[in-house]
């Protein structure tokens, strides 16, 4: 039983550290996920093929 408690304590500590690390990340870029390099390349090839 003591080993189980230590294992659970370690697991909770890992989740707490991961939560704090993601909460404190400084992500200033606000992207909506639609303007990616792949989408831009696809748009460029469409306009080049159509001659616009």
Backbone bond lengths (Angstrom), bond angles and torsions (degrees), N, CA, C in turn:
res aa  C-N    CA-C-N  psi(-1)  N-CA   C-N-CA  omega(-1)  CA-C   N-CA-C  phi
1 X - - - 1.455 - - 1.527 110.70 -
2 X 1.351 115.18 -35.57 1.459 118.43 -179.71 1.530 110.91 -66.18
3 X 1.329 116.77 -37.42 1.463 121.13 178.58 1.522 111.47 -65.09
4 X 1.327 116.26 -37.38 1.464 120.34 178.53 1.524 111.02 -65.48
5 X 1.311 117.11 -40.71 1.467 120.76 179.09 1.523 111.07 -64.63
6 X 1.313 116.80 -41.66 1.457 120.36 178.59 1.528 110.57 -65.66
7 X 1.314 117.06 -38.94 1.460 121.05 179.09 1.523 110.64 -65.19
8 X 1.335 116.56 -43.71 1.465 120.26 178.74 1.523 111.16 -66.34
9 X 1.325 117.70 -38.99 1.456 120.81 177.49 1.524 110.93 -61.88
10 X 1.323 117.02 -43.33 1.460 121.02 178.48 1.528 111.07 -64.65
11 X 1.310 117.14 -40.84 1.461 121.03 179.33 1.526 111.38 -64.80
12 X 1.327 116.81 -42.92 1.470 120.05 177.52 1.522 111.27 -64.83
13 X 1.314 117.43 -36.93 1.464 120.81 178.41 1.527 110.49 -64.19
14 X 1.326 117.07 -40.60 1.465 120.56 178.43 1.523 110.55 -62.88
15 X 1.330 117.00 -43.68 1.466 119.79 179.25 1.523 111.68 -66.51
16 X 1.317 117.70 -36.49 1.468 120.18 178.20 1.520 110.93 -65.53
17 X 1.325 117.00 -43.99 1.463 120.67 179.49 1.529 110.34 -64.56
18 X 1.318 116.66 -41.32 1.465 120.17 178.79 1.524 110.64 -64.63
19 X 1.317 117.43 -40.39 1.465 120.74 177.81 1.506 112.82 -65.13
20 X 1.322 116.35 -41.24 1.464 120.05 178.58 1.518 110.26 -66.86
21 X 1.316 116.77 -41.38 1.470 120.73 -179.03 1.527 111.08 -64.05
22 X 1.317 117.94 -40.89 1.466 119.42 179.72 1.519 111.08 -75.35
23 X 1.299 117.71 -31.18 1.461 120.78 178.51 1.510 112.55 -71.77
24 X 1.318 116.58 -28.28 1.456 121.06 -178.12 1.517 112.84 -95.02
25 X 1.318 118.01 2.50 1.458 118.95 -179.24 1.517 109.33 -67.50
26 X 1.299 116.18 142.08 1.455 121.89 -176.81 1.519 108.19 -101.85
27 X 1.314 117.03 82.87 1.449 122.45 -178.25 1.522 108.32 -104.22
28 X 1.343 116.06 95.24 1.458 120.60 -177.88 1.518 112.75 -84.19
29 X 1.329 117.47 -17.39 1.460 119.70 -178.64 1.515 109.26 -74.73
30 X 1.294 116.02 124.00 1.464 121.68 177.28 1.517 107.86 -106.99
31 X 1.325 116.53 97.98 1.455 120.49 178.59 1.516 109.03 -116.27
32 X 1.301 115.09 147.67 1.456 119.38 179.53 1.524 111.87 -96.86
33 X 1.317 117.64 -0.49 1.452 120.82 176.03 1.514 114.14 87.62
34 X 1.327 118.61 -7.51 1.459 119.91 -178.76 1.517 112.14 -92.56
35 X 1.311 117.96 -20.56 1.456 121.42 -176.84 1.524 109.33 -101.37
36 X 1.307 116.66 72.20 1.455 121.47 -179.76 1.514 110.01 -103.94
37 X 1.311 116.66 167.52 1.462 121.01 179.17 1.522 110.88 -61.01
38 X 1.312 116.71 -38.80 1.459 120.24 -178.94 1.533 109.86 -64.27
39 X 1.321 117.79 -42.90 1.460 120.45 179.14 1.524 110.87 -66.82
40 X 1.324 117.45 -37.31 1.459 119.59 179.05 1.522 110.49 -66.19
41 X 1.332 117.63 -40.52 1.460 120.74 178.14 1.527 110.71 -63.75
42 X 1.305 117.56 -39.60 1.456 121.10 179.90 1.526 110.45 -65.56
43 X 1.327 117.51 -39.09 1.458 120.86 178.22 1.521 110.69 -67.28
44 X 1.325 118.01 -37.86 1.459 121.10 -179.82 1.522 111.78 -67.02
45 X 1.315 117.93 -37.80 1.448 119.33 -179.63 1.520 111.12 -71.19
46 X 1.306 118.05 -32.72 1.462 120.41 177.80 1.518 111.09 -65.48
47 X 1.338 117.48 -42.41 1.443 120.09 -178.28 1.528 110.89 -72.61
48 X 1.351 118.07 -32.57 1.451 119.95 178.77 1.527 110.80 -70.53
49 X 1.311 117.70 -37.37 1.462 120.79 -179.39 1.514 111.41 -70.81
50 X 1.336 117.32 -35.46 1.451 119.92 -177.10 1.523 112.38 -83.26
51 X 1.344 116.25 -13.27 1.456 119.92 177.68 1.511 113.04 82.66
52 X 1.299 118.21 15.08 1.474 119.92 179.99 1.491 111.30 -86.49
